[in-house]
Amino acid sequence: MPGVGPRATRPTATQLDDVAYTLCVATATTEIDDALVAADRILAQTASPALSRP
């Protein structure tokens, strides 16, 4: 993924911080790892049955 990692540009780093903050707010969490787990849980609960079949 371009712009990620130690060579990320300042605007990219700011965008990633903004996304992490927004995800934490949306999932009522304070840590990005917890926010990702919560988001996965929400997506799994709301997934269409047709999409969740193998």
MARVEX-41215 format. One record per residue (C-alpha): residue number from 1; residue in one letter; x, y, z. Coordinates in Angstrom, 2 decimals, always signed. Layout:
MARVEX-41215
<num NUM	residu A	X X	Y Y	Z Z>
...
END
This chain:
MARVEX-41215
<num 1	residu M	X +0.00	Y +0.00	Z +0.00>
<num 2	residu P	X +1.68	Y +3.23	Z -1.06>
<num 3	residu G	X +2.25	Y +5.86	Z +1.57>
<num 4	residu V	X +2.15	Y +3.47	Z +4.51>
<num 5	residu G	X +5.08	Y +2.77	Z +6.79>
<num 6	residu P	X +8.16	Y +4.74	Z +7.71>
<num 7	residu R	X +8.17	Y +6.60	Z +4.39>
<num 8	residu A	X +4.54	Y +7.74	Z +4.64>
<num 9	residu T	X +4.06	Y +11.34	Z +3.70>
<num 10	residu R	X +2.74	Y +13.75	Z +6.30>
<num 11	residu P	X -0.68	Y +14.05	Z +4.63>
<num 12	residu T	X -0.97	Y +10.25	Z +4.50>
<num 13	residu A	X -0.01	Y +9.90	Z +8.15>
<num 14	residu T	X -2.60	Y +12.52	Z +9.06>
<num 15	residu Q	X -5.24	Y +10.71	Z +7.02>
<num 16	residu L	X -4.45	Y +7.43	Z +8.75>
<num 17	residu D	X -4.72	Y +9.13	Z +12.14>
<num 18	residu D	X -8.07	Y +10.60	Z +11.10>
<num 19	residu V	X -9.36	Y +7.19	Z +9.99>
<num 20	residu A	X -8.20	Y +5.55	Z +13.22>
<num 21	residu Y	X -9.84	Y +8.28	Z +15.30>
<num 22	residu T	X -13.10	Y +8.04	Z +13.35>
<num 23	residu L	X -13.20	Y +4.26	Z +13.68>
<num 24	residu C	X -12.61	Y +4.52	Z +17.43>
<num 25	residu V	X -15.42	Y +7.06	Z +17.77>
<num 26	residu A	X -17.78	Y +5.00	Z +15.62>
<num 27	residu T	X -17.13	Y +1.85	Z +17.64>
<num 28	residu A	X -16.99	Y +3.56	Z +21.06>
<num 29	residu T	X -13.44	Y +2.35	Z +21.70>
<num 30	residu T	X -10.18	Y +4.11	Z +22.56>
<num 31	residu E	X -7.61	Y +1.80	Z +20.95>
<num 32	residu I	X -7.39	Y +1.05	Z +17.23>
<num 33	residu D	X -6.97	Y -2.70	Z +17.82>
<num 34	residu D	X -10.21	Y -2.74	Z +19.84>
<num 35	residu A	X -11.91	Y -0.63	Z +17.17>
<num 36	residu L	X -10.93	Y -3.11	Z +14.45>
<num 37	residu V	X -12.29	Y -6.03	Z +16.47>
<num 38	residu A	X -15.53	Y -4.15	Z +17.12>
<num 39	residu A	X -15.87	Y -3.17	Z +13.46>
<num 40	residu D	X -15.32	Y -6.79	Z +12.37>
<num 41	residu R	X -18.02	Y -7.89	Z +14.81>
<num 42	residu I	X -20.46	Y -5.27	Z +13.51>
<num 43	residu L	X -19.77	Y -6.20	Z +9.90>
<num 44	residu A	X -20.23	Y -9.90	Z +10.63>
<num 45	residu Q	X -23.57	Y -9.24	Z +12.34>
<num 46	residu T	X -24.89	Y -7.11	Z +9.50>
<num 47	residu A	X -23.56	Y -9.15	Z +6.59>
<num 48	residu S	X -26.10	Y -10.44	Z +4.15>
<num 49	residu P	X -26.68	Y -14.20	Z +4.56>
<num 50	residu A	X -26.01	Y -14.61	Z +0.84>
<num 51	residu L	X -22.61	Y -12.95	Z +1.21>
<num 52	residu S	X -21.55	Y -14.97	Z +4.25>
<num 53	residu R	X -21.94	Y -18.38	Z +2.57>
<num 54	residu P	X -18.73	Y -20.02	Z +1.30>
END
